[in-house]
Each structure stands twice: as structure tokens, then as C-alpha cells.
Amino acid sequence: MKNFISVNDVRNINQLVAKALAYKANPFADRHLGADKRVGMLFLNPSLRTRLSTQIAAVNLGMEAIVFNVDKEGWALEFEDGAIMSGSTVEHVKDAAPILGQYFDIICIRTFPSLKNREDDYSELVINSFIQYSGVPVVSLESATLHPLQSLTDILTIKESINNSPLQMLAKPKIVLTWAPHVKVLPQCVANSFAQWINAWGEAEFVITHPEDYELSAAYTRGATITHNQDEALKGADFIYVKNWSTFTDYGKIYSNDPLWMLTEEKLRLTNNARVLHCLPVRRNIELSDEILDSSNSIVTQEAGNRVWAAQAVLSEILSPSP
């Protein structure tokens, strides 16, 4: 694996999931892989689980992990080619990235969309600039459009739950991605990424449900059934992924904040005793009710714990010699 930016960087999802689960059983099995190597973790926006889980994963492989909060501790970076830097930006990515490539064996970077200009956000200028100029492998810790480490974790958690339950008898579990209300304008990253990975995985009946005007880019949802009727979508569901996102077509807006879209125990009765996932952080009793989050149906804590093993599998793939 050269970089890890999307599902397109993965040759076999099930093999990568199996490697992650093997690390969960034996975290230090490949501690030699990262010996005398450094991973640089650059954050242009805050993180809790992504930061800590990736640090732990790197240490498990014998790497030194160095964290740098670019948004608070570094110079404002310029990404535009040919820019006349007479404004607030101090250093161009063309100058910064090659130096970081000399300092680190792998660069992990977390960015965030502006939610103002869709064309700019979906160009993935920040991640692509580091890939172009750093000269070392780049891992996305979330970008303007995708969150691949989260999505790998989600499939890992779904497969783990299937293996440990009667669901393993199913030919294809029914997985539902449902929109949820939120008090802030949030990006489409997690929803895009989850849809992209579940469609690429191809081992589930996949349904996306959301209010009108909350369609995601067809580039990520193609292959899924899409409906505006949440109750219909939830019928017979085995897994429900709950996530808010803002509008894509009229970019970065909130049209609806209908509390009736919050997942509750009553709605869960429509399902096949579904397991419930969420990437966290979660706004309790807005996105998800206490009764769901604190119930045995919630696998949110298990999911968050699995972030370590997903990150470790990815770093291991990058560190391992090509066959």
C-alpha cells in the first residue's frame, strides 16, 4: 500500500479487516516493522479517537509517533500554485511538505472542509498536495470528503459482530445509513466514506435514508438503495449507522433539523434487533437517544475501540515490503 486516502487504495477489504482483527488478538506481533521509523501526525483540526488510536497503533508497531497541531502551532500554509503570498499564509506546502518527508517515514494528516465552496473542498487540495510534495506515504486521518480509517473500522466492527452472533447465518446483512439531526453544519466526509466502503465491500444489502435535499454525491452512493422514508429503510435492518451531514447540492446548508429523524427505541423495533453504530462524538438526545446509546444494541464503544486495530493494519500494510 502506497497511500491510504480511500477504499481505492485497498486491494482486499476482507484481508485488511482480518489483519486488523489479528492485531486486536496480538497487538505486538509486528513490533519489528516500525523499529527506527517515525510517523508524523499533522492536525489541521481537532481530534480525539483518530489521534490517540493512530498513536497507539504506531507504537504497537514499534514506531515513534510525533504529533503536530498545524492549526495552532505552525505557520499558516499556502496551497495555491503560483500564489503571491502577500496575505496571511506564511509558508507554501511546496516548501513544508518535502521537509516533513525528510523528517518522517509516513505522514498522517487530518484536514476539514470549509463547507463554503464545494469545488474547492472536493478537489482534496490539502491531502493531494502532501502526496505530491512530501515524497513519503500519506495516510488520511479524515479529509474534506472522506474518513477512510473510520470506514475500515466500521466494516471491521460489523464483521466482528456478525462473527460473534447468529447473524453469521445471513447471506447478506442489511445495513442502513441514516441521517440524524444536529445543531451544527457538518460535512459529508463520514457518510461519503461509509457509503463508498460498504458499496466496495459488496457483502451487504445497503440502504441510505435521509430527508429530501440531503442527497450525497452519487460518486459514493452508487449501488445503494436510497429512500426518504426512514421507517421503511429500518425494516429488517441488522446494522444501523447514524450520522448527520449537511447538504451537498446547495453546499453546506441545514434545511431540516427534524427531531423525528433521531433514532429511538420505538424505531428500533422495526429492525432485526439491529446493532447501532456512530463514529463519535455524538450529541445525545439530538442525533441518538440515551435509550439507544446506553442499550445492548449499541456497539459504539466497541467501534471506537477498534479504531486502534484499523490504524495498525493500515500502517502495517504501508511498512511491509511489497510482495
Helices and strands as residue ranges (DSSP letters): G 7-9, H 13-25, E 38-43, H 49-60, E 64-69, H 70-73, E 77-78, E 91-92, H 93-103, E 106-110, H 118-122, H 125-134, E 138-140, H 148-163, G 166-169, E 174-179, H 189-201, E 205-209, H 218-221, E 225-227, H 230-234, E 239-243, G 259-261, H 265-268, E 275-277, H 290-293, H 300-305, H 307-319
